[in-house]
Amino acid sequence: MTEQSKTSLFLVTRPALQAERFGQALTARFGPLVEVIYSPLLTPRLLDRKLPKQMFEGVIFSSQTGVQAFAQMGARDKLAKGAIAWCVGDQTAQEAEKLGLKAISAAGDGQDLVDLILRNRGRGPLIHLRGADQRGNLAQMLTNCGTKTTALVVYSQDPQPLTHEACIALSGTETVYLPLFSPRSAQIAVQEYQKLKDPAPVVIAALSSSVALECGGFGGARLHIAARPDLAAMVDVLADLVTQKDRP
């Protein structure tokens, strides 16, 4: 457990399912000296989609929401025997395994996922179940490298305003620790922050450099990038930031 002298305030803006898991990780790391406020800035909405009428040698999940969409579609019969679920991270892989899929995790970001598939000579055709708003064209990158991949948009993410509780926290004088996990959530966070008349100081933990690039609107806020694009590394960087605050 990280040693600290007083309660630290964290604002978690992830979608509800991921937010709860991250909040639990923060509580486990910081113990009772932590206050977590939840204010999801994006709400996933599953779309009514069906897989193309062909068999796929594998499915690509670049988010846990993609796994949820796959489960809703009931599309297991469109996967060939021995098909692999290529997953961006460990949590996504765990969700895929719950559906009985053989999952392999890239333990990273989208580029790590592409590299994993190519390094393991993942056999196509593959299907990438993705969100409507996603940077880069993973399917095209793989196809260009010889692994035929089709992309299918299976969910959208609707932007949400800050909750009343979050607005109060961000209008006070206490430093708010703000972990941000995606470029789009960072963009929305900046927009909401700039609406406040006299905003509180924030310290930002960004999942990646692409997330950090969207945080310029926070002004001179202190910002650190996680060593790896995963939950554990985000908790680690927040622990470092809190420790810096408590140093005399």
Secondary structure, DSSP 8 states (H G I E B T S, - for coil): ----SS-EEEEE-S-HHHHHHHHHHHHHHHTTSEEEEE--SEEEEE------SS-EEEEEESSHHHHHHHHHHT-GGGEEEEEEEEESSHHHHHHHHHTT-EEEE-SS-HHHHHHHHHHTT--S-EEEEEESS-SS-HHHHHHHTT--EEEEEEEEEEE----HHHHHHTTSSS-EEEEE-SHHHHHHHHHHHHHSSS---EEEEESSHHHHGGGGGGTT-EEEE-SSSSHHHHHHHHHHHHHHHH--
